[in-house]
Amino acid sequence: CPCLTATGIIAIRIVGCGAREAAVLGRFAGQQLIIDGRALADLSRTDLTSTFCCLLVGSAVSSVSSRKFGRFDGWPTQQQALGALIRVANAASTLPTKQIMAPVGRLLKFDYLVIGGGSGGIASARRAAQYGAKVALVEKARLGGTCVNVGCVPKKVMFNAATLVERAHDMPDYGIPCQLNGHFNWGALKEKRDAYIKRLNGIYLGNLQKSGVELFEGSARFVAPKLVRVNDDLEIEASHILVAVGGRPNVPTKVPGHELGITSDGFFELESLPRRTVVVGVGYIGIELAGILNALGSEVHVISRSPRILRNFDGLIQDSIRDEMMQNGVKFLWNENVASRQLQVRLSSGATIEGVSALIWAMGRSPSTDWLAAADGAGIALDSAGNVRVDEFQNTNVPGVYAVGDVAGRALLTPVAIAAAAASGRPAAEAKLDYSNIPSVIFSHPPAGTCGLTQEEAVKKHGEKNLKIYQSDFLPMYFSMTEHKPRFRIKLICLLPTERVIGLHLFGEASDEILQGFSVAMRMARHQNRF
C-alpha cells in the first residue's frame, strides 16, 4: 500500500491502509498525534493489514480528541476496527462536521481480471484458470450475459413454441385432428423457460467454481490501467484485464412516451401474450420477435423507416422473409417512425394504431461502454459508436487490457465472442481471428441462414463480371400435404474463374441446420462443383 503521511510535528507511515484511514489523518494534519501504545496490537504481528491501520489511526485520533477508542477482546476484524475508527473520528471535536466517507476497504491482487460474466468473459476466465492463473470475474447481473438471459437461448425457446403452434395448424392436413382454439398457455411456457434459464445460471456458476475463478458481484470501473474498483468497497489489481461487458438495446428516448414501450429484454418479462403488438425495427431482432408473436396469435404491426428489412442481409433473404411474413398476416408500415406512445401509437405520418398491448423497441443494440466514456481511469479508446477499439488480437490501446464480444462491435454472435476469448489465451501466432465466412441464422418463420458475402457486397468487392450467381427454389416434401406452401430458396455467389463459393444464402425449413455443413465447406474454400 502506498505510504500515507499526516503533515505535522510528527509523520506517521502506515502500511496496508485504505482511503478511509487517509481521510482521518488528513483531517488532523498539522496537529501533534500522540500514539497510545496500549491501544495498539502487538507490533511484532506480521499481518499488518488495514485492521492494524484502523487501530493505529483510531488511537491517534483518540489521543488528540480525548475521545474513547474502542476496546476489543483479542485481535478485531477489519470491520470492527474500522467501525470503531469512524465512530471516534466522527465524535472528535477537532473534526469538521462532515462525516467520514466510506471508500475502498479492500485491495485484492489477481493475475487476470474479467469484467463481464457473459459467454465470452466466462470462457476466457475459465481458460486462463486452466493455465494456472489466479483469476477473478466481476458481473453485476445474472451469469451468462445477453445470450443466456435475454437473447438467443430464451428466444429459441419461444421460436420453438411458435413453430409447434404452426405445426399444430398443419396437423389436420395430415389427418390428425388438432384445434388449439386459443388454448396456448403463455404463463406455463414462461415459467418453464425462466426455470431453464435459472438452471443455466447455476451451471455457469458451478463451472466458474470448479475452474477456481473467484466471482465478485457488482459494477466495475477503472481507476488506473491495472486497477478496477468494484462497488466502491473493493479494489482489484490485475496484470491483465479483459473487458467483456456486452451490449444493451437501443431506446429512442426523444420519443414522447418511449418509456411505455419495452425492449427485447422486456419481451421476456411479459406475463401474457399481447393482443396487439407494435414492433419498431426491421433488423433480425425485430423480425424474429414479430414472427414469434404472430405465430402465437398476436396481431403484429412492424414499423420500418425504409422499404427494406434486414439491410445487412442478401436480397434473397430480405424479399423471402418479408413476403412470407406478410402472407402470414404481419402488417408492415413502411417509411414510418413512432412519433409518440400513449394509449395508442402515433406514427410520423399522423396515423395511429389503437388498442396496442405492447410496443417493442427493436432498433438495434449498442455496446455497454457508458461507464468507460464517463469515467475511465485507464484511458481505453472507444470508436464513434462507443465500441472498444481493438486490434486483430483483441488488444485495446492500453497494454494488458483486452476486449471481446459485443463490446468490441465485431460480429455480435455468441460463438464469435467465445472464439475470441479462447484465441486471446493462445500464442500470438494463433490468436488472430478470421471474421470472414461466419455463419448466422435468422429465426424467422421459416428460418434463414447466411454465410459469406451478400450479392451487393460481392459486386462491390470483386466486380459483377467476376461473379457467377446460382439460384434455385423448391417445395419441401413436408409442405406438399399442407395448405400453406412456403418454398425453400437458395443462392450461391461464386468467384470466377474457379467458381469458389464466397456467399451462401438460404431461406426455408431447416435452413438453420443445413447451413452448418456448407459453411465448413466455404471455410475450406470449396468450389461450386464440390458443393
KALIN-V397457 format. One record per pair of residues at least 4 apart in sequence whose C-alpha atoms are under 7 Angstrom apart, sorted by sequence separation. I is the first residue (numbers start at 0). J is the second residue. D is the distance in Angstrom with one decimal. If there is no record, write none. Layout:
i = {I | I}
j = {J | J}
d = {D | D}
This chain:
i = {6 | 16 | 17 | 18 | 19 | 20 | 21 | 22 | 23 | 24 | 47 | 48 | 49 | 50 | 51 | 52 | 53 | 54 | 55 | 56 | 57 | 58 | 59 | 60 | 61 | 71 | 75 | 76 | 77 | 78 | 79 | 80 | 81 | 82 | 83 | 84 | 85 | 86 | 87 | 116 | 117 | 118 | 119 | 120 | 121 | 122 | 123 | 124 | 125 | 126 | 127 | 128 | 143 | 144 | 145 | 146 | 147 | 149 | 150 | 151 | 152 | 153 | 154 | 155 | 156 | 157 | 158 | 159 | 160 | 161 | 162 | 163 | 164 | 165 | 166 | 170 | 171 | 184 | 185 | 186 | 187 | 188 | 189 | 190 | 191 | 192 | 193 | 194 | 195 | 196 | 197 | 198 | 199 | 200 | 201 | 202 | 203 | 204 | 205 | 206 | 207 | 208 | 222 | 223 | 229 | 261 | 262 | 265 | 281 | 282 | 283 | 284 | 285 | 286 | 287 | 288 | 289 | 290 | 291 | 292 | 293 | 312 | 313 | 314 | 315 | 316 | 317 | 318 | 319 | 320 | 321 | 322 | 323 | 324 | 325 | 340 | 345 | 346 | 368 | 369 | 370 | 371 | 381 | 382 | 389 | 390 | 403 | 405 | 412 | 413 | 414 | 415 | 416 | 417 | 418 | 419 | 425 | 426 | 442 | 443 | 452 | 453 | 454 | 455 | 456 | 457 | 458 | 461 | 474 | 475 | 494 | 506 | 509 | 510 | 514 | 515 | 516 | 517 | 518 | 519 | 520 | 521 | 525 | 526 | 5 | 61 | 75 | 89 | 115 | 116 | 127 | 128 | 143 | 145 | 146 | 147 | 148 | 170 | 171 | 207 | 221 | 222 | 228 | 229 | 252 | 261 | 280 | 281 | 292 | 293 | 312 | 324 | 325 | 339 | 340 | 345 | 346 | 381 | 382 | 389 | 390 | 395 | 402 | 410 | 425 | 441 | 442 | 452 | 458 | 478 | 493 | 494 | 505 | 520 | 525 | 4 | 5 | 61 | 88 | 128 | 146 | 147 | 170 | 171 | 221 | 222 | 228 | 251 | 279 | 293 | 339 | 345 | 381 | 382 | 389 | 394 | 395 | 405 | 441 | 478 | 493 | 494 | 4 | 61 | 113 | 170 | 220 | 221 | 227 | 228 | 278 | 337 | 338 | 344 | 345 | 380 | 381 | 388 | 394 | 395 | 404 | 422 | 423 | 440 | 441 | 493 | 494 | 4 | 219 | 220 | 226 | 227 | 309 | 337 | 338 | 343 | 344 | 380 | 393 | 394 | 422 | 440 | 492 | 493 | 3 | 89 | 219 | 220 | 226 | 227 | 308 | 337 | 338 | 343 | 344 | 393 | 439 | 440 | 491 | 492 | 493 | 2 | 3 | 58 | 89 | 124 | 167 | 219 | 226 | 289 | 336 | 337 | 343 | 393 | 439 | 492 | 2 | 57 | 113 | 218 | 219 | 225 | 226 | 278 | 335 | 336 | 343 | 438 | 439 | 474 | 475 | 491 | 492 | 2 | 217 | 218 | 225 | 335 | 342 | 343 | 404 | 438 | 474 | 475 | 491 | 217 | 225 | 335 | 389 | 403 | 419 | 437 | 473 | 474 | 490 | 491 | 0 | 69 | 85 | 248 | 436 | 437 | 472 | 473 | 490 | 0 | 39 | 68 | 387 | 436 | 472 | 473 | 489 | 490 | 0 | 39 | 379 | 380 | 403 | 435 | 472 | 489 | 368 | 379 | 403 | 471 | 472 | 488 | 489 | 3 | 379 | 389 | 471 | 488 | 5 | 68 | 366 | 387 | 388 | 470 | 471 | 487 | 488 | 5 | 38 | 67 | 116 | 366 | 386 | 387 | 470 | 487 | 501 | 7 | 66 | 111 | 115 | 116 | 276 | 386 | 469 | 470 | 486 | 487 | 500 | 6 | 7 | 8 | 9 | 110 | 111 | 112 | 113 | 114 | 115 | 116 | 275 | 276 | 277 | 278 | 279 | 280 | 281 | 386 | 469 | 5 | 6 | 7 | 8 | 9 | 35 | 110 | 111 | 112 | 113 | 114 | 115 | 274 | 275 | 276 | 277 | 278 | 279 | 280 | 468 | 469 | 7 | 34 | 35 | 109 | 110 | 111 | 112 | 113 | 114 | 273 | 274 | 275 | 276 | 277 | 278 | 279 | 468 | 34 | 66 | 109 | 117 | 118 | 272 | 467 | 468 | 499 | 500 | 33 | 50 | 54 | 61 | 109 | 116 | 117 | 118 | 282 | 283 | 466 | 467 | 499 | 500 | 32 | 35 | 50 | 53 | 57 | 64 | 116 | 117 | 281 | 282 | 306 | 466 | 467 | 499 | 500 | 34 | 49 | 53 | 60 | 64 | 116 | 117 | 281 | 305 | 306 | 466 | 467 | 498 | 499 | 33 | 64 | 300 | 301 | 302 | 303 | 304 | 305 | 465 | 466 | 497 | 498 | 33 | 50 | 57 | 299 | 300 | 301 | 302 | 303 | 304 | 393 | 465 | 32 | 53 | 299 | 300 | 301 | 302 | 303 | 304 | 392 | 15 | 16 | 17 | 303 | 304 | 14 | 15 | 16 | 20 | 302 | 303 | 15 | 302 | 16 | 20 | 293 | 15 | 392 | 454 | 13 | 153 | 366 | 367 | 392 | 366 | 391 | 391 | 148 | 147 | 452 | 453 | 451 | 452 | 451 | 450 | 451 | 450 | 449 | 450 | 449 | 448 | 449 | 143 | 448 | 142 | 447 | 448 | 141 | 447 | 143 | 446 | 447 | 142 | 446 | 445 | 446 | 448 | 445 | 447 | 448 | 446 | 447 | 23 | 446 | 448 | 26 | 450 | 440 | 136 | 285 | 135 | 136 | 137 | 138 | 139 | 284 | 134 | 135 | 136 | 137 | 138 | 139 | 277 | 134 | 135 | 136 | 137 | 138 | 139 | 275 | 276 | 137 | 138 | 275 | 276 | 277 | 278 | 279 | 280 | 438 | 129 | 259 | 275 | 276 | 277 | 278 | 279 | 280 | 282 | 19 | 125 | 128 | 274 | 275 | 276 | 277 | 278 | 279 | 280 | 436 | 19 | 128 | 256 | 257 | 273 | 278 | 279 | 18 | 128 | 186 | 254 | 255 | 256 | 273 | 18 | 125 | 186 | 254 | 255 | 256 | 17 | 185 | 436 | 17 | 125 | 185 | 124 | 263 | 260 | 261 | 262 | 260 | 261 | 262 | 263 | 260 | 261 | 262 | 260 | 250 | 249 | 249 | 149 | 248 | 249 | 248 | 249 | 247 | 248 | 149 | 246 | 247 | 246 | 247 | 246 | 247 | 245 | 246 | 245 | 120 | 244 | 119 | 112 | 111 | 105 | 106 | 107 | 108 | 109 | 110 | 111 | 112 | 113 | 114 | 115 | 103 | 104 | 105 | 106 | 107 | 108 | 109 | 110 | 111 | 112 | 113 | 114 | 115 | 102 | 103 | 104 | 105 | 106 | 107 | 108 | 110 | 111 | 112 | 113 | 114 | 115 | 165 | 102 | 103 | 114 | 161 | 164 | 103 | 164 | 316 | 158 | 161 | 157 | 161 | 313 | 312 | 313 | 220 | 224 | 222 | 223 | 224 | 290 | 221 | 222 | 223 | 287 | 290 | 220 | 221 | 222 | 287 | 221 | 287 | 286 | 283 | 240 | 241 | 242 | 243 | 245 | 246 | 239 | 240 | 241 | 242 | 243 | 245 | 246 | 238 | 239 | 240 | 241 | 242 | 243 | 245 | 244 | 243 | 316 | 146 | 119 | 119 | 118 | 122 | 119 | 123 | 127 | 118 | 119 | 122 | 123 | 118 | 122 | 120 | 119 | 173 | 172 | 172 | 169}
j = {10 | 20 | 21 | 22 | 23 | 24 | 25 | 26 | 27 | 28 | 51 | 52 | 53 | 54 | 55 | 56 | 57 | 58 | 59 | 60 | 61 | 62 | 63 | 64 | 65 | 75 | 79 | 80 | 81 | 82 | 83 | 84 | 85 | 86 | 87 | 88 | 89 | 90 | 91 | 120 | 121 | 122 | 123 | 124 | 125 | 126 | 127 | 128 | 129 | 130 | 131 | 132 | 147 | 148 | 149 | 150 | 151 | 153 | 154 | 155 | 156 | 157 | 158 | 159 | 160 | 161 | 162 | 163 | 164 | 165 | 166 | 167 | 168 | 169 | 170 | 174 | 175 | 188 | 189 | 190 | 191 | 192 | 193 | 194 | 195 | 196 | 197 | 198 | 199 | 200 | 201 | 202 | 203 | 204 | 205 | 206 | 207 | 208 | 209 | 210 | 211 | 212 | 226 | 227 | 233 | 265 | 266 | 269 | 285 | 286 | 287 | 288 | 289 | 290 | 291 | 292 | 293 | 294 | 295 | 296 | 297 | 316 | 317 | 318 | 319 | 320 | 321 | 322 | 323 | 324 | 325 | 326 | 327 | 328 | 329 | 344 | 349 | 350 | 372 | 373 | 374 | 375 | 385 | 386 | 393 | 394 | 407 | 409 | 416 | 417 | 418 | 419 | 420 | 421 | 422 | 423 | 429 | 430 | 446 | 447 | 456 | 457 | 458 | 459 | 460 | 461 | 462 | 465 | 478 | 479 | 498 | 510 | 513 | 514 | 518 | 519 | 520 | 521 | 522 | 523 | 524 | 525 | 529 | 530 | 10 | 66 | 80 | 94 | 120 | 121 | 132 | 133 | 148 | 150 | 151 | 152 | 153 | 175 | 176 | 212 | 226 | 227 | 233 | 234 | 257 | 266 | 285 | 286 | 297 | 298 | 317 | 329 | 330 | 344 | 345 | 350 | 351 | 386 | 387 | 394 | 395 | 400 | 407 | 415 | 430 | 446 | 447 | 457 | 463 | 483 | 498 | 499 | 510 | 525 | 530 | 10 | 11 | 67 | 94 | 134 | 152 | 153 | 176 | 177 | 227 | 228 | 234 | 257 | 285 | 299 | 345 | 351 | 387 | 388 | 395 | 400 | 401 | 411 | 447 | 484 | 499 | 500 | 11 | 68 | 120 | 177 | 227 | 228 | 234 | 235 | 285 | 344 | 345 | 351 | 352 | 387 | 388 | 395 | 401 | 402 | 411 | 429 | 430 | 447 | 448 | 500 | 501 | 12 | 227 | 228 | 234 | 235 | 317 | 345 | 346 | 351 | 352 | 388 | 401 | 402 | 430 | 448 | 500 | 501 | 12 | 98 | 228 | 229 | 235 | 236 | 317 | 346 | 347 | 352 | 353 | 402 | 448 | 449 | 500 | 501 | 502 | 12 | 13 | 68 | 99 | 134 | 177 | 229 | 236 | 299 | 346 | 347 | 353 | 403 | 449 | 502 | 13 | 68 | 124 | 229 | 230 | 236 | 237 | 289 | 346 | 347 | 354 | 449 | 450 | 485 | 486 | 502 | 503 | 14 | 229 | 230 | 237 | 347 | 354 | 355 | 416 | 450 | 486 | 487 | 503 | 230 | 238 | 348 | 402 | 416 | 432 | 450 | 486 | 487 | 503 | 504 | 14 | 83 | 99 | 262 | 450 | 451 | 486 | 487 | 504 | 15 | 54 | 83 | 402 | 451 | 487 | 488 | 504 | 505 | 16 | 55 | 395 | 396 | 419 | 451 | 488 | 505 | 385 | 396 | 420 | 488 | 489 | 505 | 506 | 21 | 397 | 407 | 489 | 506 | 24 | 87 | 385 | 406 | 407 | 489 | 490 | 506 | 507 | 25 | 58 | 87 | 136 | 386 | 406 | 407 | 490 | 507 | 521 | 28 | 87 | 132 | 136 | 137 | 297 | 407 | 490 | 491 | 507 | 508 | 521 | 28 | 29 | 30 | 31 | 132 | 133 | 134 | 135 | 136 | 137 | 138 | 297 | 298 | 299 | 300 | 301 | 302 | 303 | 408 | 491 | 28 | 29 | 30 | 31 | 32 | 58 | 133 | 134 | 135 | 136 | 137 | 138 | 297 | 298 | 299 | 300 | 301 | 302 | 303 | 491 | 492 | 31 | 58 | 59 | 133 | 134 | 135 | 136 | 137 | 138 | 297 | 298 | 299 | 300 | 301 | 302 | 303 | 492 | 59 | 91 | 134 | 142 | 143 | 297 | 492 | 493 | 524 | 525 | 59 | 76 | 80 | 87 | 135 | 142 | 143 | 144 | 308 | 309 | 492 | 493 | 525 | 526 | 59 | 62 | 77 | 80 | 84 | 91 | 143 | 144 | 308 | 309 | 333 | 493 | 494 | 526 | 527 | 62 | 77 | 81 | 88 | 92 | 144 | 145 | 309 | 333 | 334 | 494 | 495 | 526 | 527 | 62 | 93 | 329 | 330 | 331 | 332 | 333 | 334 | 494 | 495 | 526 | 527 | 63 | 80 | 87 | 329 | 330 | 331 | 332 | 333 | 334 | 423 | 495 | 63 | 84 | 330 | 331 | 332 | 333 | 334 | 335 | 423 | 47 | 48 | 49 | 335 | 336 | 47 | 48 | 49 | 53 | 335 | 336 | 49 | 336 | 52 | 56 | 329 | 52 | 430 | 492 | 52 | 192 | 405 | 406 | 431 | 406 | 431 | 432 | 196 | 196 | 501 | 502 | 501 | 502 | 502 | 502 | 503 | 503 | 503 | 504 | 504 | 504 | 505 | 200 | 505 | 200 | 505 | 506 | 200 | 506 | 203 | 506 | 507 | 203 | 507 | 507 | 508 | 510 | 508 | 510 | 511 | 510 | 511 | 88 | 511 | 514 | 94 | 518 | 511 | 212 | 361 | 212 | 213 | 214 | 215 | 216 | 361 | 212 | 213 | 214 | 215 | 216 | 217 | 355 | 213 | 214 | 215 | 216 | 217 | 218 | 354 | 355 | 217 | 218 | 355 | 356 | 357 | 358 | 359 | 360 | 518 | 210 | 340 | 356 | 357 | 358 | 359 | 360 | 361 | 363 | 101 | 207 | 210 | 356 | 357 | 358 | 359 | 360 | 361 | 362 | 518 | 102 | 211 | 339 | 340 | 356 | 361 | 362 | 102 | 212 | 270 | 338 | 339 | 340 | 357 | 103 | 210 | 271 | 339 | 340 | 341 | 103 | 271 | 522 | 104 | 212 | 272 | 212 | 359 | 357 | 358 | 359 | 358 | 359 | 360 | 361 | 359 | 360 | 361 | 360 | 360 | 362 | 363 | 264 | 363 | 364 | 364 | 365 | 364 | 365 | 267 | 364 | 365 | 365 | 366 | 366 | 367 | 366 | 367 | 367 | 243 | 367 | 243 | 237 | 237 | 232 | 233 | 234 | 235 | 236 | 237 | 238 | 239 | 240 | 241 | 242 | 231 | 232 | 233 | 234 | 235 | 236 | 237 | 238 | 239 | 240 | 241 | 242 | 243 | 231 | 232 | 233 | 234 | 235 | 236 | 237 | 239 | 240 | 241 | 242 | 243 | 244 | 294 | 232 | 233 | 244 | 291 | 294 | 234 | 295 | 447 | 291 | 294 | 291 | 295 | 453 | 453 | 454 | 370 | 376 | 375 | 376 | 377 | 443 | 375 | 376 | 377 | 441 | 444 | 375 | 376 | 377 | 442 | 377 | 443 | 443 | 441 | 399 | 400 | 401 | 402 | 404 | 405 | 399 | 400 | 401 | 402 | 403 | 405 | 406 | 399 | 400 | 401 | 402 | 403 | 404 | 406 | 406 | 406 | 506 | 413 | 403 | 404 | 413 | 417 | 416 | 420 | 424 | 416 | 417 | 420 | 421 | 417 | 421 | 420 | 420 | 480 | 480 | 481 | 481}
d = {6.1 | 6.3 | 6.6 | 6.1 | 6.6 | 6.4 | 6.1 | 6.4 | 6.8 | 6.4 | 5.6 | 6.7 | 6.1 | 6.4 | 6.1 | 6.0 | 5.7 | 6.0 | 6.4 | 6.2 | 6.1 | 6.1 | 6.5 | 6.0 | 5.5 | 6.2 | 5.8 | 6.2 | 5.9 | 5.9 | 6.3 | 6.2 | 6.2 | 6.2 | 6.2 | 6.0 | 6.0 | 6.2 | 6.1 | 5.3 | 6.0 | 6.1 | 6.2 | 6.1 | 6.1 | 6.2 | 6.1 | 6.2 | 6.2 | 6.5 | 6.7 | 4.9 | 5.0 | 6.2 | 5.1 | 4.1 | 6.6 | 6.3 | 5.8 | 5.8 | 6.5 | 6.4 | 6.1 | 6.0 | 6.3 | 6.2 | 6.1 | 6.2 | 6.4 | 6.4 | 6.2 | 6.1 | 6.5 | 6.6 | 6.3 | 6.5 | 4.8 | 6.5 | 6.1 | 6.1 | 6.4 | 6.0 | 5.9 | 6.2 | 6.2 | 6.3 | 6.2 | 6.3 | 6.4 | 6.3 | 6.4 | 6.2 | 6.2 | 6.3 | 6.1 | 6.1 | 6.3 | 6.3 | 6.1 | 6.1 | 6.3 | 5.8 | 5.7 | 6.9 | 5.2 | 5.1 | 6.4 | 6.7 | 5.2 | 6.2 | 5.9 | 6.2 | 6.0 | 6.1 | 6.2 | 6.1 | 6.0 | 6.1 | 6.2 | 6.3 | 5.0 | 6.6 | 6.4 | 6.0 | 6.0 | 6.0 | 6.1 | 6.0 | 6.1 | 6.0 | 6.2 | 6.2 | 6.2 | 6.4 | 5.0 | 4.7 | 6.3 | 5.4 | 6.3 | 6.0 | 6.1 | 4.8 | 5.3 | 5.4 | 5.0 | 5.4 | 5.7 | 6.7 | 6.5 | 6.3 | 6.1 | 6.0 | 6.1 | 6.1 | 6.0 | 6.2 | 6.0 | 6.1 | 4.6 | 6.7 | 5.7 | 6.1 | 6.2 | 6.3 | 6.1 | 5.7 | 4.5 | 6.2 | 6.8 | 6.9 | 4.7 | 6.1 | 6.2 | 5.8 | 6.1 | 6.7 | 6.6 | 6.3 | 6.2 | 6.3 | 6.4 | 5.6 | 6.2 | 6.7 | 5.4 | 4.9 | 6.1 | 6.9 | 5.6 | 5.5 | 5.6 | 6.3 | 6.5 | 5.1 | 4.8 | 5.2 | 6.8 | 5.0 | 5.2 | 5.2 | 6.0 | 5.7 | 5.7 | 6.1 | 6.0 | 6.8 | 5.4 | 5.7 | 5.3 | 6.2 | 6.6 | 5.5 | 6.4 | 6.1 | 6.3 | 6.0 | 5.9 | 5.3 | 6.5 | 5.1 | 6.7 | 5.9 | 6.2 | 6.8 | 5.5 | 5.7 | 6.7 | 5.7 | 4.8 | 6.9 | 4.7 | 5.2 | 6.0 | 5.5 | 7.0 | 5.7 | 6.3 | 5.9 | 6.9 | 6.0 | 5.9 | 7.0 | 6.6 | 6.4 | 4.4 | 6.5 | 4.4 | 6.6 | 6.9 | 5.9 | 5.2 | 4.4 | 4.5 | 6.1 | 4.6 | 6.4 | 5.3 | 5.2 | 5.2 | 5.3 | 5.2 | 6.5 | 5.5 | 5.7 | 6.1 | 6.3 | 5.5 | 6.2 | 5.6 | 6.3 | 6.3 | 6.9 | 5.5 | 5.5 | 6.6 | 6.2 | 5.3 | 5.8 | 4.6 | 6.7 | 6.7 | 7.0 | 5.8 | 5.7 | 6.3 | 4.4 | 6.6 | 5.7 | 6.3 | 5.4 | 6.8 | 5.2 | 5.9 | 6.1 | 5.0 | 6.6 | 5.2 | 5.8 | 5.6 | 6.7 | 4.5 | 4.4 | 5.8 | 5.6 | 6.0 | 6.1 | 5.5 | 6.7 | 5.8 | 6.4 | 5.9 | 4.6 | 5.0 | 5.8 | 6.7 | 5.7 | 5.9 | 6.4 | 6.7 | 5.8 | 6.9 | 6.0 | 6.1 | 6.3 | 6.9 | 6.4 | 6.3 | 4.5 | 4.5 | 6.4 | 5.7 | 5.9 | 4.8 | 6.4 | 5.6 | 4.7 | 6.1 | 6.6 | 6.4 | 5.5 | 6.7 | 5.7 | 6.6 | 6.6 | 6.5 | 5.3 | 6.1 | 5.7 | 6.5 | 7.0 | 6.8 | 5.8 | 6.4 | 6.5 | 6.1 | 5.6 | 5.6 | 6.0 | 7.0 | 6.0 | 4.2 | 4.4 | 4.7 | 6.7 | 4.9 | 5.7 | 6.3 | 6.9 | 6.8 | 5.9 | 6.8 | 5.7 | 5.6 | 6.0 | 5.9 | 6.7 | 5.9 | 5.4 | 6.9 | 6.4 | 5.3 | 6.6 | 6.5 | 5.3 | 5.2 | 4.9 | 6.1 | 6.6 | 6.9 | 4.3 | 5.3 | 6.8 | 5.7 | 6.6 | 6.5 | 6.4 | 6.8 | 6.4 | 6.1 | 6.4 | 4.2 | 4.6 | 6.3 | 6.3 | 6.3 | 5.9 | 6.2 | 5.8 | 6.5 | 6.7 | 6.2 | 6.8 | 5.4 | 5.1 | 5.7 | 6.0 | 6.2 | 6.1 | 6.5 | 5.6 | 6.7 | 5.7 | 6.4 | 6.2 | 6.2 | 6.8 | 6.9 | 5.7 | 5.6 | 4.9 | 4.4 | 4.3 | 7.0 | 5.9 | 6.3 | 6.8 | 6.9 | 6.8 | 6.6 | 5.1 | 5.6 | 6.4 | 6.5 | 6.7 | 6.3 | 5.0 | 4.0 | 6.9 | 6.4 | 5.8 | 6.4 | 5.8 | 6.3 | 5.9 | 5.8 | 5.2 | 5.6 | 6.0 | 5.9 | 6.2 | 5.9 | 6.1 | 6.1 | 5.5 | 5.0 | 5.2 | 5.4 | 5.5 | 5.5 | 7.0 | 6.0 | 5.1 | 4.8 | 4.9 | 4.6 | 5.0 | 5.0 | 5.1 | 4.6 | 4.9 | 4.8 | 4.8 | 4.9 | 5.7 | 5.8 | 6.5 | 6.1 | 6.2 | 6.9 | 5.4 | 6.1 | 6.4 | 5.8 | 6.3 | 6.5 | 6.0 | 6.2 | 6.0 | 6.2 | 5.9 | 6.2 | 6.6 | 4.8 | 5.1 | 6.2 | 5.9 | 6.2 | 5.7 | 6.8 | 6.2 | 6.2 | 6.4 | 6.5 | 5.9 | 6.6 | 6.2 | 6.7 | 6.7 | 5.3 | 4.3 | 6.4 | 6.5 | 6.3 | 6.9 | 5.2 | 5.9 | 5.5 | 5.6 | 6.7 | 4.4 | 5.6 | 4.8 | 5.3 | 5.9 | 3.7 | 5.1 | 4.9 | 5.4 | 5.6 | 6.5 | 4.0 | 5.9 | 6.8 | 6.6 | 5.6 | 6.5 | 6.4 | 6.0 | 6.9 | 5.9 | 5.9 | 6.3 | 4.8 | 6.8 | 5.4 | 6.0 | 6.0 | 6.5 | 6.1 | 6.1 | 6.1 | 6.2 | 6.2 | 4.7 | 6.1 | 5.6 | 6.7 | 5.7 | 7.0 | 5.9 | 7.0 | 5.4 | 4.7 | 4.8 | 4.9 | 5.1 | 4.2 | 6.8 | 5.2 | 6.3 | 6.0 | 6.3 | 5.8 | 6.1 | 6.3 | 5.7 | 4.9 | 6.8 | 6.5 | 7.0 | 6.7 | 5.7 | 6.0 | 6.8 | 4.9 | 4.7 | 6.4 | 6.1 | 6.9 | 5.1 | 6.8 | 5.5 | 6.6 | 6.7 | 6.8 | 5.9 | 6.7 | 6.4 | 6.7 | 6.3 | 6.4 | 5.2 | 4.7 | 5.7 | 6.9 | 6.4 | 6.7 | 6.0 | 6.1 | 5.6 | 4.6 | 4.4 | 5.9 | 6.4 | 5.3 | 5.7 | 6.6 | 4.5 | 5.9 | 6.3 | 6.3 | 5.0 | 5.4 | 5.5 | 6.5 | 6.7 | 4.3 | 6.8 | 6.2 | 6.2 | 6.5 | 5.8 | 5.2 | 6.5 | 5.8 | 5.5 | 5.8 | 5.5 | 6.2 | 6.3 | 6.9 | 6.3 | 6.1 | 6.4 | 6.3 | 5.9 | 6.9 | 5.0 | 5.6 | 6.2 | 6.0 | 6.5 | 5.2 | 6.1 | 5.2 | 4.7 | 5.0 | 4.8 | 5.2 | 4.2 | 7.0 | 6.4 | 5.9 | 6.1 | 5.8 | 5.8 | 5.3 | 6.9 | 5.9 | 6.5 | 6.8 | 5.1 | 5.9 | 6.3 | 6.0 | 6.1 | 6.9 | 6.2 | 6.8 | 6.7 | 5.2 | 4.9 | 4.8 | 4.8 | 5.1 | 4.9 | 7.0 | 6.3 | 6.5 | 6.2 | 5.9 | 6.7 | 5.9 | 6.2 | 6.3 | 5.5 | 4.9 | 6.9 | 6.2 | 6.5 | 5.8 | 6.3 | 5.3 | 6.6 | 6.6 | 6.2 | 6.6 | 6.3 | 6.0 | 4.9 | 4.7 | 6.1 | 6.3 | 5.8 | 6.4 | 5.6 | 6.4 | 6.0 | 6.4 | 5.7 | 6.5 | 6.0 | 6.8 | 6.3 | 6.9 | 6.9 | 6.7 | 6.2 | 5.3 | 4.7 | 4.9 | 4.9 | 6.5 | 5.7 | 6.0 | 6.3 | 6.6 | 6.3 | 5.8 | 5.8 | 5.4 | 6.1 | 5.2 | 4.3 | 6.4 | 5.4 | 6.4 | 6.7 | 6.3 | 5.5 | 5.3 | 6.3 | 4.0 | 6.1 | 6.0 | 4.6 | 5.9 | 5.4 | 6.3 | 6.6 | 5.9 | 5.5 | 6.6 | 6.1 | 6.3 | 5.7 | 6.2 | 5.2 | 6.2 | 6.4 | 5.8 | 6.1 | 6.7 | 5.6 | 5.3 | 4.9 | 4.7 | 4.9 | 4.8 | 4.8 | 5.3 | 4.9 | 4.7 | 4.7 | 5.1 | 4.9 | 5.8 | 4.2 | 6.0 | 6.0 | 5.8 | 6.2 | 5.8 | 6.4 | 5.7 | 6.3 | 6.3 | 5.8 | 4.5 | 6.6 | 5.9 | 5.4 | 6.3 | 5.5 | 6.9 | 6.8 | 6.7 | 6.8 | 5.8 | 5.4 | 6.7 | 5.5 | 4.8 | 6.5 | 6.3 | 6.9 | 6.5 | 6.7 | 4.6 | 4.0 | 5.9 | 5.4 | 4.2 | 4.9 | 7.0 | 6.2 | 6.8 | 4.9 | 6.6 | 5.7 | 5.8 | 5.2 | 6.7 | 6.2 | 6.3 | 5.8 | 6.0 | 5.8 | 6.2 | 5.8 | 4.8 | 4.8 | 4.7 | 4.6 | 5.4 | 4.7 | 6.0 | 6.7 | 5.9 | 6.3 | 5.5 | 6.7 | 6.1 | 4.8 | 6.2 | 6.3 | 6.3 | 6.8 | 6.6 | 6.1 | 6.5 | 6.1 | 4.7 | 4.8 | 6.9 | 6.9 | 4.5 | 6.2 | 5.9 | 6.1 | 6.8 | 6.9 | 5.4 | 6.8 | 6.2 | 5.3 | 6.0}
